[in-house]
Amino acid sequence: MRYYENCDKCKKCFPCPVTNGDKNQGAYPITQGYGDVWYCANCFYCEDICPDYSPRQYAIDLRRTTQQFSERTIEPIKKLRKYGLLFDITKSLDEYRLDIGLPSILKPNVIEVNFLYQTILDEKSLPLVKIQKKLVSSKLEKNHKKGKIALFLGCLIPYRVQDYELSARNLLKKLDIEYLDLPFSCCGSVMTESQSEELWLTIGAYNLAIAEQLDVKTIITLCGGCTGNLRRINDVLLENSNKLEKVNEHLSKISKSYSGKITVKHLSEFLLDNKITNDIQHLFNPSKIENLKQISAGVQIPCQVIRPEKQSPNSHLKTKLLTDLLKSTQINLVKYPYELLCCGSSILAYDEQLAYKIAKKRIDSLLKRNVDALILGCGNCSMNFSVHLSEYSTARLATLFFTEVLDYALGSDNERINELITNRKIP
């Protein structure tokens, strides 16, 4: 394995959450050539320490040059090409969504998405998946109304984190915020970025172009990773006219183009930036607020919403990204050392035991502070703290999304919050 010869060995990147779980992996080990380049949580902690060429970027560059044909690179790309997302949106999933009050998912135009992958990957002589030869028109269906805001769900949330999506939609409805659901594909994520910058930029721009085509001004995201990806892609394209021109060359083949008119905001940012917090407080249900007063909770800030600093307009907020929204609900917010450090969920795909070590430190820290719950703002975080919790801890710590707390405060029912209240009242 190569090492990064320009690293000055200052070791400021040692707090990397991966290194914190295994001293032989993560930011610094990767630069020194003994860490696996896939053991990067993509949290951008090291990016703010080494802004010119971070260990994260070094890992991405090594993946592109030495891991291009590896199973780790190819397998997720195959899924993205097959479904337009990382998961297949089946009929049974759609039926379940409708049953719990969520709309059917607008599936991506797989032929368009696959065409872009095919065009770019073919130039690199990568193994390709067969696609339909006929490329359908890229014009959006007539029933798509024009609007200023679009909701971007990403891959994981509509597939496995419906509580987050449902509470977010409830919240937006109660606040009379209109938005569009569009046939977005995967944001591109670290999978495409690990393949090539050109592919990453093009797939991200494809989504931005879909929104721009309908005069959307703002994309609201729920996933921290989607927020960071789309925002960074936007910034790169606006800062480099040659890259934007190359991307538009690809998009033009499916009658699309992107000019850079979209702003990407995580839902927490959107609510704070538009000062909707006052509207939320006016709608509070007094009895629900009394219930929330009985709960103590920590928060886990979605990494890529506040990092890297140079591309995150609200990086200065740090924990306030969520606490400023939540404090008026009067839920008791408890500080702990890991609020701003990555949950480790991104490592689940490569080393579950290491991912568990990362998450366990956070859970143990919260338990020492006797909290009832951990409040999240990213679907990916819920994988390690909720779905996989029983794999590394016998503790019973509830996880809630910030949207669930706000939606509850506005009058909605929530089984997990009700259970926390009930347990509190039991002597």
MARVEXKOL-605482 format. One line per 8 residues: number of its first residue (from 1); their letters; for each residue x, y, z of C-alpha. Coordinates in steps of 0.5 Angstrom, whole numbers, plus 500, padded with zeros to 3 digits. Each point is the difference from the previous one (the first is absolute). Layout:
NUM = A = X,Y,Z ~ ...;
This chain:
1 = MRYYENCD = 500,500,500 ~ 503,507,498 ~ 500,505,506 ~ 499,508,499 ~ 507,503,500 ~ 498,507,501 ~ 497,498,507 ~ 503,504,505;
9 = KCKKCFPC = 498,495,505 ~ 497,505,505 ~ 495,495,502 ~ 495,505,501 ~ 495,495,496 ~ 501,495,506 ~ 493,501,503 ~ 497,497,493;
17 = PVTNGDKN = 494,496,502 ~ 503,494,497 ~ 507,500,503 ~ 496,501,507 ~ 497,493,499 ~ 507,497,497 ~ 506,504,500 ~ 503,496,494;
25 = QGAYPITQ = 494,503,496 ~ 497,507,498 ~ 503,506,498 ~ 508,500,502 ~ 501,493,498 ~ 497,501,493 ~ 505,505,499 ~ 506,496,503;
33 = GYGDVWYC = 498,494,495 ~ 498,495,505 ~ 492,502,501 ~ 495,497,495 ~ 498,505,496 ~ 493,498,500 ~ 500,501,508 ~ 498,507,499;
41 = ANCFYCED = 493,503,503 ~ 500,505,495 ~ 498,505,506 ~ 505,506,498 ~ 503,501,507 ~ 507,499,497 ~ 498,505,494 ~ 500,506,505;
49 = ICPDYSPR = 506,498,503 ~ 504,499,493 ~ 496,504,495 ~ 504,500,494 ~ 501,492,500 ~ 497,497,505 ~ 501,492,502 ~ 492,499,498;
57 = QYAIDLRR = 502,503,493 ~ 506,496,500 ~ 496,494,501 ~ 495,502,494 ~ 506,501,496 ~ 503,493,501 ~ 494,496,499 ~ 499,504,493;
65 = TTQQFSER = 507,497,498 ~ 501,494,504 ~ 493,497,501 ~ 496,502,494 ~ 499,493,498 ~ 499,497,507 ~ 493,497,503 ~ 500,506,505;
73 = TIEPIKKL = 500,505,494 ~ 496,496,495 ~ 494,496,504 ~ 497,507,503 ~ 500,503,493 ~ 496,494,497 ~ 495,501,505 ~ 500,508,498;
81 = RKYGLLFD = 499,498,493 ~ 495,495,501 ~ 495,504,504 ~ 503,507,500 ~ 500,499,507 ~ 504,495,505 ~ 493,496,501 ~ 495,498,496;
89 = ITKSLDEY = 493,503,501 ~ 496,494,500 ~ 492,500,499 ~ 499,497,507 ~ 505,506,503 ~ 495,505,497 ~ 494,497,502 ~ 503,500,507;
97 = RLDIGLPS = 502,507,499 ~ 492,502,498 ~ 498,496,506 ~ 504,504,505 ~ 498,507,497 ~ 506,501,495 ~ 499,501,493 ~ 503,495,494;
105 = ILKPNVIE = 507,501,499 ~ 501,504,493 ~ 505,495,497 ~ 506,503,496 ~ 500,499,493 ~ 505,494,500 ~ 501,501,492 ~ 503,507,501;
113 = VNFLYQTI = 504,498,506 ~ 503,494,497 ~ 501,504,494 ~ 505,505,503 ~ 503,494,504 ~ 501,497,494 ~ 503,506,496 ~ 505,501,505;
121 = LDEKSLPL = 502,494,502 ~ 501,497,493 ~ 505,505,499 ~ 504,497,506 ~ 499,493,497 ~ 496,497,506 ~ 496,494,501 ~ 493,503,498;
129 = VKIQKKLV = 493,497,501 ~ 495,499,494 ~ 495,506,499 ~ 494,501,496 ~ 503,503,493 ~ 494,505,499 ~ 501,506,504 ~ 494,503,502;
137 = SSKLEKNH = 498,507,500 ~ 503,504,506 ~ 494,505,501 ~ 496,500,507 ~ 493,497,500 ~ 495,506,499 ~ 497,498,507 ~ 506,503,503;
145 = KKGKIALF = 499,507,502 ~ 505,506,501 ~ 502,502,507 ~ 505,503,503 ~ 502,494,505 ~ 501,493,499 ~ 501,494,505 ~ 506,496,499;
153 = LGCLIPYR = 500,493,504 ~ 506,497,497 ~ 500,492,500 ~ 500,498,508 ~ 494,504,503 ~ 495,498,495 ~ 502,493,500 ~ 501,499,508;
161 = VQDYELSA = 499,506,504 ~ 493,502,499 ~ 499,503,507 ~ 505,505,498 ~ 496,501,493 ~ 493,500,503 ~ 502,505,506 ~ 503,505,495;
169 = RNLLKKLD = 494,500,495 ~ 496,501,506 ~ 504,506,502 ~ 500,503,493 ~ 493,499,500 ~ 498,503,506 ~ 505,506,499 ~ 496,501,493;
177 = IEYLDLPF = 507,499,496 ~ 498,498,493 ~ 505,495,497 ~ 501,496,494 ~ 502,492,500 ~ 504,499,493 ~ 503,494,497 ~ 507,501,503;
185 = SCCGSVMT = 505,494,500 ~ 506,499,505 ~ 503,506,501 ~ 507,497,498 ~ 503,499,507 ~ 507,498,501 ~ 498,494,496 ~ 501,504,493;
193 = ESQSEELW = 505,504,503 ~ 504,494,502 ~ 500,498,492 ~ 501,507,497 ~ 499,508,501 ~ 497,500,493 ~ 494,495,502 ~ 499,503,507;
201 = LTIGAYNL = 499,507,497 ~ 496,497,494 ~ 495,496,505 ~ 499,506,505 ~ 499,505,494 ~ 495,495,497 ~ 496,501,507 ~ 501,507,500;
209 = AIAEQLDV = 498,501,493 ~ 493,496,501 ~ 499,506,505 ~ 502,506,496 ~ 496,497,494 ~ 494,502,505 ~ 502,506,502 ~ 502,497,507;
217 = KTIITLCG = 504,505,504 ~ 501,496,506 ~ 501,492,501 ~ 499,498,508 ~ 504,494,502 ~ 499,495,506 ~ 506,497,499 ~ 507,503,502;
225 = GCTGNLRR = 503,496,495 ~ 496,502,494 ~ 500,507,503 ~ 508,500,500 ~ 500,497,493 ~ 495,504,496 ~ 503,507,503 ~ 507,498,499;
233 = INDVLLEN = 499,498,493 ~ 496,507,499 ~ 506,503,502 ~ 505,497,496 ~ 496,501,494 ~ 499,507,501 ~ 507,501,502 ~ 503,497,494;
241 = SNKLEKVN = 497,501,493 ~ 503,495,496 ~ 498,495,505 ~ 493,503,499 ~ 500,500,493 ~ 503,492,500 ~ 494,498,504 ~ 495,504,496;
249 = EHLSKISK = 503,496,494 ~ 497,494,503 ~ 494,503,502 ~ 498,503,493 ~ 500,492,497 ~ 493,500,505 ~ 498,507,498 ~ 502,502,507;
257 = SYSGKITV = 505,506,502 ~ 502,503,507 ~ 501,507,501 ~ 501,501,507 ~ 494,503,503 ~ 498,495,505 ~ 502,501,508 ~ 500,493,504;
265 = KHLSEFLL = 498,500,507 ~ 499,495,506 ~ 493,501,503 ~ 503,502,506 ~ 504,506,496 ~ 494,501,497 ~ 496,501,506 ~ 505,504,503;
273 = DNKITNDI = 502,505,494 ~ 493,502,499 ~ 498,501,507 ~ 494,495,500 ~ 502,499,507 ~ 495,505,502 ~ 495,497,496 ~ 501,493,504;
281 = QHLFNPSK = 500,503,507 ~ 493,503,498 ~ 497,493,498 ~ 503,497,506 ~ 495,495,504 ~ 501,502,508 ~ 498,493,502 ~ 505,497,495;
289 = IENLKQIS = 506,505,503 ~ 498,498,507 ~ 502,493,498 ~ 506,502,496 ~ 503,503,507 ~ 500,494,503 ~ 505,497,495 ~ 508,501,500;
297 = AGVQIPCQ = 503,499,493 ~ 507,501,497 ~ 501,502,492 ~ 504,497,495 ~ 501,505,494 ~ 500,498,493 ~ 508,500,498 ~ 499,503,493;
305 = VIRPEKQS = 495,505,502 ~ 506,504,504 ~ 506,498,496 ~ 504,501,496 ~ 500,507,503 ~ 502,503,493 ~ 493,498,497 ~ 496,499,506;
313 = PNSHLKTK = 496,507,501 ~ 498,498,507 ~ 506,497,503 ~ 501,505,505 ~ 493,498,503 ~ 503,493,502 ~ 496,497,505 ~ 495,506,500;
321 = LLTDLLKS = 498,497,493 ~ 495,495,504 ~ 500,503,507 ~ 497,507,497 ~ 494,497,497 ~ 499,495,506 ~ 501,505,506 ~ 493,503,500;
329 = TQINLVKY = 497,493,500 ~ 503,500,507 ~ 503,493,499 ~ 506,500,505 ~ 506,500,495 ~ 506,497,504 ~ 507,501,497 ~ 505,494,499;
337 = PYELLCCG = 507,500,497 ~ 498,497,493 ~ 495,504,497 ~ 504,503,494 ~ 504,493,499 ~ 497,495,495 ~ 496,495,502 ~ 504,495,496;
345 = SSILAYDE = 494,497,496 ~ 504,501,493 ~ 505,494,503 ~ 494,495,500 ~ 501,498,493 ~ 507,499,501 ~ 501,497,507 ~ 494,500,505;
353 = QLAYKIAK = 504,498,506 ~ 504,507,499 ~ 494,504,499 ~ 497,497,506 ~ 506,502,504 ~ 499,507,498 ~ 493,500,501 ~ 500,497,507;
361 = KRIDSLLK = 505,505,503 ~ 494,505,498 ~ 495,496,503 ~ 504,499,507 ~ 501,507,500 ~ 493,502,500 ~ 498,494,505 ~ 505,503,505;
369 = RNVDALIL = 496,506,500 ~ 493,497,501 ~ 497,502,493 ~ 494,497,498 ~ 501,501,492 ~ 505,502,495 ~ 497,505,495 ~ 502,499,493;
377 = GCGNCSMN = 500,504,493 ~ 502,495,495 ~ 498,493,498 ~ 507,497,500 ~ 501,502,507 ~ 494,496,502 ~ 503,494,497 ~ 505,499,505;
385 = FSVHLSEY = 496,503,506 ~ 494,497,499 ~ 500,494,495 ~ 507,497,502 ~ 499,502,508 ~ 499,493,502 ~ 506,498,497 ~ 505,504,504;
393 = STARLATL = 496,502,506 ~ 495,497,505 ~ 497,507,502 ~ 493,502,498 ~ 501,507,497 ~ 495,503,496 ~ 502,504,493 ~ 495,506,498;
401 = FFTEVLDY = 501,504,494 ~ 500,508,501 ~ 494,500,496 ~ 496,495,504 ~ 501,504,506 ~ 498,506,497 ~ 494,497,496 ~ 498,497,507;
409 = ALGSDNER = 500,507,503 ~ 496,502,495 ~ 494,495,502 ~ 502,494,496 ~ 500,493,504 ~ 507,496,501 ~ 500,493,503 ~ 507,500,502;
417 = INELITNR = 500,507,503 ~ 493,498,504 ~ 504,494,502 ~ 506,504,503 ~ 495,504,503 ~ 496,494,503 ~ 507,497,503 ~ 502,507,503;
425 = KIP = 493,500,504 ~ 501,492,502 ~ 503,501,507;
